[in-house]
Amino acid sequence: MNLLSSGKDKTPVIRLRGVYQTPCSCGNYYIGRTHQNLGTRLQQHKESIEKALKSRNNSISFDSGLSNHISKNTNHYVLFHETILIGNDLGIQ
């Protein structure tokens, strides 16, 4: 049996935009929405977390709830590789 392909390439999730869920090692999840591609937004989260961990001042506000969470819970870590897109902006790539 031969299956026909739609001819459309599947866009990698990392290049899509929309609502995403990123887990933390503590079992909680960060849910965010991005109008950029997901890979770019995750990189921004990583940079913000690095900034949060380098800072010793807990009163600083960071770029996201994710970096705030990690700055207050330095024994936690973000499972970026388990990020999933839970709603995408169809037609935007």
N, C-alpha and C positions, 0 to 999 in steps of 0.2 A: 504494500500500500504506500503510495507516494502522497505526502502532504504538501500543499502549496503554501508558500510563505506570503505574507502580506506585502513583502517588498520594503517594509518600513524598518529602519534600524531602531533598536531599543536604546533609548538614551540612558546612560548610567545614572543611577539614583543621585550620585554625588554632583551631577550637573543640573539636576532639577531644582525647582523652587517651590516653596509651599510650607506646610506645617510639618514639623519634624519632632521626633522624640529621642532624647539622648539619656541613657541610664547612668546612674552613679553607682558606685560599689556598695552604697548603703541600702540600695533597693528603691530609692526614689528616682523619679524621672524629671528631666527638664523638658518642657514643651515650648517650642518657639515657632515663629513664622519668619521666613526670610523671602525677600524679593530678589536676593542675589542667588547665585547657585549655591547649593548646600555645602559644597567643598569650601567655598570662600568663607561662608559663615562659620563653619566648624574651625577653620584656621583662625578666625577672629576670636572665637571662644578660647582656643588654645593660648593665644597671645595674651588675652585678658587674664587667664588663669595664671600664666607665668608671672605677670605683673602683680597679681594678687598674692602669690606665694613669696615673691621677693620683698613685698611690703610688710613691715611689721605693724602697721597702723590699721587696726580693724575698723576704724571709723571712715575709711575711704570707701566711696561708692564706686563699684566697678561697672563694666559695660553690660553685664547681664546677671540675672539671678543665679546662673550657673557658676560664674566666677565668685559671686558673693558667698554661695554655699561652700565652695572649696576653700575660700579664704578663712571661713569660720570653722571648717572641719578639715584640717590639713591632713588627717589620716585617710580621708576619702579620695577616690580617684574616679575620673570620668571615663566611661567605657565608650569612647568615640566610635570604635569599630562596630558597636552594636546600634548605632543611630539608624533609625528608620524614618522614612517619609510616610506620614499618616494622612496626608492630603496634599495633592500637588496642584499647581496652577497649570492646568492643561493648556497646551499650545504655546507655552513660554519655555524657551530653552536657551 
